[in-house]
């Protein structure tokens, strides 16, 4: 995205599968969104404390802390 363009919004991606994060990140960045990616529920909880995103895309099936527990 060009530095003169404003972001459409800030999205936090949460998924334990790196390939999914790469694919979604690429697609969303190309559409003009700012994207942050994390690979665990605990990292997601830490990530929302400092700078809450506009939207969270959250995987339900994750080890240790699933998506329902994160919510």
N, C-alpha and C positions, 0 to 999 in steps of 0.2 A: 504494500500500500504506500502511496506517495505521502511524504511527511506533511504536505499541505492539506491532505484530506483528513477529516475527522473520523473517528471510529464509529461504527454502528452500535457498538456496545462491547462490554467485557464479559467473556464466557469462561467459566471454569469447567474443564473436562476432567472427569474422574473415571479411570478405567485401569484395571490391572494388566491389560494387554497392550504393550507398546505399539504394535501395528495399528490398533484401533485409534490410539491417541494421535499417531502420525497422520493417518488418513483424515480423521475429523479435523485436526488442526490445520492441515493444508487446505481443506475445503472451506473452512470458516475464515481463515486468513485471506484467502482469495476473494471472499465475499465482503471483506472490509471490517471484520471483527477483530478485536484484541482477544487473544486466546492464551490461557494459562492451562497447563496440563499437570496432573498429579496421578500417581499410580496406586494410591491407597486411600481408604476412608479417613484415617487419622491425618494424613497430609492434607486432605480436603478441608477438614475441620480447622487446621492451622491456617490454611490459605484464605479462608473466608474471614478470619478475625482481623487481619491487618487491612485488607481492602476487599470488601464484599463485592462479588461479581453481580452483574445484571441478571445472569442466567447460569444455572449449574446443570450440566448434562452428566448424569450419574449412572454408572453401571450398577446393577442390582447384585449380580453374582461375582463377589470378590471375596478373597480369603480374609480371615481375621475379623474384619468389620464389613458387613455387607451394606448395600445401598440403603436398605430400610433402617439399619442401625445408624447410619450417617444422618439420615433425616431426623 
